[in-house]
Structures are given as C-alpha cells and as structure tokens.
C-alpha cells in the first residue's frame, strides 16, 4: 500500500469520492449538492449517504453538526448558539400580556375602588389648594387684601369638607337615605330665599348667593346637586322594590317635576351652568334606572327647546356661544377670557413655567382662581400637570362606575352613578370651556377650583362613594380581617384575606 494512502480501520465507512471540478448539477436543479434542499433531486452520486440517514457504523447524531463525519465546519464559522434554560427573555408581547394581567388582578382586588376614590380625591383637593394659592395672589393684592386671603378661605372649606367626607364615609346606607328628604326641602327653602330682595346677593350677574356674615357667602344651588342625587336615588330605589318602574308615570313622576322645580329656581338667578349639571344628573339617573330610548328622546327634546329659548333671550349667552374656537378677542373684547385661557395653556409647554410664574394671572385672565384655574395650571405646570389632573379625574370616575356596577343595592347603584355623573360632567364642562371646545358656563372644576359652596357638597358626595365602596361584601371581609381582634393576632396576612374573600363573593356582574 502506498504511503500516501489513508489508513482505514475495520468498520469505518469508505471515503467519499474526491471531486476535482465544480459540483455537478442535475437537470432542473439550480443548486450544487452541498446546498441542495432535502428532496430537491431524487438522484445522488454513488457512495453519498442519503439525506437524514446516519453514517454506517456510527450512532445517530442528537445535536446539530456536519451532515457527514468527515466534513468539518469552515474555518472562522460561528458555532451554533446553545439555548440556556431560563436565560432567554420572553417576547415583548408576552411581557405586555403579563403586565396587563398583573394590573387586572390588582384592579380586581376588593379594596381597589376604595383606595382609588380616596387617593384621587385627596390628590385633586391638595393640588387644588396649591393652585388656588398660586393663582389668587395677584387677585387678592389687586383688591387690597392679604396675599393668602383666598387660600385661607379655601383651606378652611377643605378642612370642613374633610370632616364631612369622613362623616359620610362612616354613615350606614339607611342614614344616607334618611337624609334625602330633609336635604331636598332645606335646599328648596334656601333657593327660594335667594330670590327675595335683601336676602339674595348678586355676584357676576347671577343672584344665587346668601350672605352669611363677614367674608362668607353660601350658594344653595350647589347643594341642589347633592339633594337631587340622594332624593332621586331613594325615590327610584323604593319604586324598584315595588316594581313600579315599568310604568312611565312612576318613572317620571315626581322625579322630573322636582328636577324642573330646582332648574327653575336656579334659572331665576341666571346660573345656567349649574342648570346644565343638574340636567346631566337627571339624565344619569334615568339611564341608570333603565329608561327606554323614547323617553330619553322626549325629555332631551324638551330640555333642548328650553335651553335654546334661554340662550336666544340672553345677549351674554349668545356672545359665549359665538366665542367657540375663537383665537382673537374680537370687537369689544367679547372673547377676551376664552382667548387668554388658550394663551395660558399654549405658553405652558411640556412642563410649564413653574409655580407662581404665570403671566396671565397678572390681570390678563379673568377669574384665574375659579372657572379658569385649569388654564393657570397648564401655564405653570405644563402639559404634564394638566394630564395629571385629567388622569386623576378619570380614575375617580372609573372607580365610581365600578362601585355602581358591582353593588346589588338599587339605592347604592343610583346614588353612586349620580355622583359619578355629577363630578364627571362638571369636569368636562369646565375643562371644555377652558380649551375652547364648549361655551363658558361658569362652573368650577370640582374639588380643584376656589369656592367653599362648591367644595363642601362635592366632598360629602365623595364620602358617599367611599361608604358605598366599603359596603361591598368582599371589601367588608377585607376590612374585617384587617382589624385586630381582642385576644387574637394584631395582623392577618393578605393570603388569608384573599381566601376569605373567595368564600364570600361580591356579586360581580
């Protein structure tokens, strides 16, 4: 045997024939043998192993490698990656799915609505106090008053409102229902007193105020919103228990006549903004009770006809309608307030000019601490501040809808839905007017703008939502296991609370 011949041990496969030229090609196949797809051509040279079959005398390969034992990977080729168990990251879509599932489980916890309502309302109130102080300094100095005059009054109202919120959140549902009729009769009596000369006072063209002595005034129409929510919810709940809501006369009477009485007393004073919010509460109660669409159309047609008549008979209201989308004050500066509200928002940028650094509050923008405090917020805190306020109101509204949807008590459902409609509709009307999307209605931003008469009933209404959130069966169980018992352990783990909540379903639908 020549010395250059390779040594082949017994049992080894015969070497492949040496190719001296380019790889042969088969008819109809454009790839050489080394790059041919499996099953591309049925013929192959003699001695070549069939595709997918192991070489003779060797074990089948269980990991990727060369197709033949004599073939080696090209020099400089990158080795195949080996997957390490637990080392690879999940796809981005799977991560988003996990985050969504985690957020959904956190939102479905028994006390989520309770904490969201409490936290969002407190944050809105605290941020409102800061912005009232910042927006009212120049106004107070222009009136020869101390710089903290409006802030101190708002802080006092917030302190009283916090007591009302705490009291409302601790009251049982039957006590809330017992307050409905006295609150309605007291509100109607005060609204009648407003129209008596010498008792009612006019502010900014609206006679809706009663002077209480000193620097304090009261606007009874703000308490009319709370009275309509409680009384309407109690009335509809009692009729539902007697199964009378299927008849139109029991659905409309006396709810709609009493609502029109409140609207008439409010419109006698010229406050159309509060009348709009009261109308929204009425429609919210009718929607929650399941009124048919024909009834909605008829009531909406009557309300629209009355609104058009009231707008056309007032030059001031017609001028406000004409300022929609205005970018110039116009002749006689009729759109001065609307245009300068847009200027304040536009000059804020992403993060604002800083607290206290607003320019529009220096006499350019009327009512910077009441109706247009959102514009000052946009100028000093920028887009980030305004979006934060919108997110807080959205969280508060969504939590109110959750409370209304998870309860089995008709009164709780109607009252929670009415309060949510009230706060959401008033926020939309105020912010829409500042953005130039809606006419200026003269309603404050709830929990945020200056005004004790608007802050007190709103904080009491938030206390109602907190009380209703605590009344859910699952929330009751969660709160019960967190309270230490005499002679027992002072704390209970969250797992034990979850097990107890599962035994007592909350009646979710």
WOCOR-V679480 format. One record per pair of residues at least 12 apart in sequence whose C-alpha atoms are under 8 Angstrom apart, sorted by the first residue. I is the first residue (numbers start at 1). GAP is how many residues later the second one is. D is the distance in whole Angstrom. If there is no record, write none. Layout:
i->(I:I)
gap->(GAP:GAP)
d->(D:D)
This chain:
i->(11:12:12:13:13:13:14:16:16:17:26:29:38:39:55:55:64:110:110:110:110:110:111:111:111:111:113:113:113:113:113:114:114:114:116:116:116:117:117:117:117:117:117:117:118:120:120:120:120:121:121:121:121:123:124:124:124:124:125:125:125:127:128:128:128:128:129:129:129:129:131:131:131:131:132:132:132:132:132:132:132:132:133:133:133:134:134:135:135:135:135:135:135:136:136:136:136:136:138:138:138:139:139:139:150:153:154:154:154:157:157:157:158:158:158:160:161:161:161:161:161:162:164:164:164:164:165:165:165:165:165:165:166:167:168:168:168:168:168:169:169:169:169:169:169:170:171:172:173:173:173:176:177:177:177:179:180:180:180:180:181:181:183:184:184:184:184:187:187:187:187:187:188:188:190:191:191:191:191:191:192:194:194:194:194:195:195:195:195:199:205:206:206:206:207:207:207:208:208:208:208:208:208:217:218:219:219:220:221:221:222:222:222:222:223:223:223:224:225:225:225:225:226:226:226:226:228:228:228:229:229:229:229:229:230:232:232:233:233:233:233:233:233:233:234:235:236:236:236:236:237:237:237:240:245:251:256:259:259:259:263:263:263:271:272:273:273:273:274:277:277:277:278:280:280:280:281:281:281:281:283:284:284:284:285:285:285:288:288:288:289:319:319:320:320:320:321:323:323:323:323:324:324:324:324:325:325:326:326:326:327:327:336:337:337:338:338:338:338:340:340:340:341:341:341:341:341:342:342:342:342:343:344:344:344:344:344:344:344:345:345:345:345:345:346:347:348:348:348:348:348:348:349:349:349:350:350:350:350:351:351:351:351:351:351:352:352:352:352:352:352:353:353:353:353:354:354:355:355:356:357:358:358:358:360:361:369:369:370:370:370:370:370:371:371:371:371:371:371:372:372:373:373:374:374:374:374:375:393:393:397:397:397:400:400:400:400:400:401:401:401:403:403:403:403:404:404:405:405:406:406:406:406:406:407:407:407:407:408:412:416:416:416:419:419:419:423:423:426:426:426:426:427:427:427:429:429:430:430:430:430:431:446:447:472:473:473:473:474:474:474:474:477:477:477:477:478:478:478:478:481)
gap->(46:44:45:42:43:44:33:31:32:30:15:12:13:12:13:14:16:362:364:365:368:391:358:359:364:367:286:287:289:290:356:352:355:356:279:280:283:278:279:282:283:345:348:349:348:272:273:275:276:271:275:326:341:269:265:268:323:324:33:322:323:321:319:320:321:322:22:25:26:319:238:242:245:246:18:19:22:237:241:316:317:318:15:17:18:221:222:221:226:233:234:238:241:12:14:15:232:233:223:224:225:222:223:224:300:299:296:297:298:295:298:299:294:297:298:296:294:295:296:298:299:297:292:295:296:299:294:295:296:297:298:299:297:296:292:293:295:296:299:294:295:296:297:298:299:297:296:295:239:294:295:54:53:54:57:51:47:50:51:54:46:50:44:40:43:44:47:33:34:36:37:40:36:74:30:17:29:30:74:75:73:13:14:15:16:12:13:73:74:12:65:63:64:65:62:63:64:12:13:58:61:62:63:236:235:234:235:233:45:53:52:231:232:235:230:231:234:38:52:53:56:197:193:231:232:235:31:50:53:52:185:186:189:190:185:23:53:52:177:178:179:181:182:185:177:20:15:53:175:178:173:174:177:170:44:40:26:19:20:23:12:15:16:171:169:168:169:170:169:145:148:149:144:141:142:145:137:138:140:141:13:133:134:137:129:132:133:125:126:129:125:15:16:15:119:120:118:12:15:113:116:112:113:114:115:111:112:12:13:110:12:15:29:28:29:95:96:98:102:20:24:25:24:31:34:93:94:33:92:93:94:17:14:15:16:31:32:34:35:30:31:33:34:37:33:32:30:31:32:33:34:35:30:33:34:31:32:33:34:29:30:31:32:33:34:26:27:28:29:30:31:26:27:28:29:26:27:25:26:24:23:18:21:22:16:15:80:81:74:75:79:80:81:59:71:72:73:74:78:58:62:72:76:12:57:60:71:59:31:34:23:26:27:16:17:19:20:65:15:16:19:13:62:65:66:12:13:103:104:66:100:101:102:103:65:99:100:101:99:56:48:49:52:42:43:46:23:35:17:18:19:20:17:18:19:12:14:12:13:14:15:14:12:12:34:31:32:33:27:30:31:32:20:23:24:27:19:20:22:23:16)
d->(7:8:7:8:6:7:8:6:7:8:7:7:6:8:7:8:8:8:5:5:7:8:8:8:5:7:5:8:7:7:6:6:5:7:7:7:7:8:5:6:8:7:7:7:7:5:7:7:6:8:7:7:7:8:7:7:6:6:8:5:6:7:7:4:6:8:7:7:7:7:8:7:8:7:7:6:8:5:7:8:7:6:7:7:5:7:5:7:6:6:5:7:7:8:6:8:7:6:7:6:8:8:8:8:8:8:6:7:6:5:7:7:8:7:7:7:7:5:8:6:7:7:8:7:5:7:5:5:8:7:4:8:6:7:6:8:5:6:7:5:6:8:5:4:8:6:7:8:8:8:8:7:7:8:6:8:6:5:5:7:8:6:6:7:5:7:7:6:7:6:6:7:8:7:6:8:6:7:6:8:7:7:6:6:6:7:8:8:7:7:7:5:5:6:4:7:8:7:7:7:5:8:7:8:6:6:8:8:6:7:7:6:6:7:8:8:6:7:8:6:8:8:8:6:8:7:7:8:8:7:8:6:6:7:6:6:7:7:8:5:8:5:5:8:6:8:8:7:8:8:5:5:8:8:8:8:8:8:8:7:6:7:8:8:7:5:6:6:7:6:7:6:8:7:7:7:6:8:6:6:8:7:6:6:6:7:6:8:6:7:7:7:8:8:6:6:6:6:7:8:7:6:6:6:6:5:6:7:6:7:6:8:8:6:6:8:7:7:8:7:7:6:7:7:5:6:7:7:7:6:7:8:8:8:6:6:6:7:5:5:7:5:5:7:7:6:6:4:6:7:4:7:7:5:6:8:5:5:6:8:5:4:6:6:7:7:5:4:4:4:7:6:5:7:7:5:6:5:7:7:6:7:6:6:8:7:6:6:6:8:5:5:7:7:6:6:5:7:7:8:6:8:6:7:7:7:8:6:7:8:6:8:6:6:7:8:6:7:7:6:7:7:8:7:6:5:6:8:7:8:7:6:5:7:7:8:7:8:7:6:8:6:7:6:8:8:6:8:7:8:7:7:8:5:6:7:7:8:6:6:6:8:7:7:6:7:7:5:5:6:6:5:8:7:6:8:6:8:8:7:6)
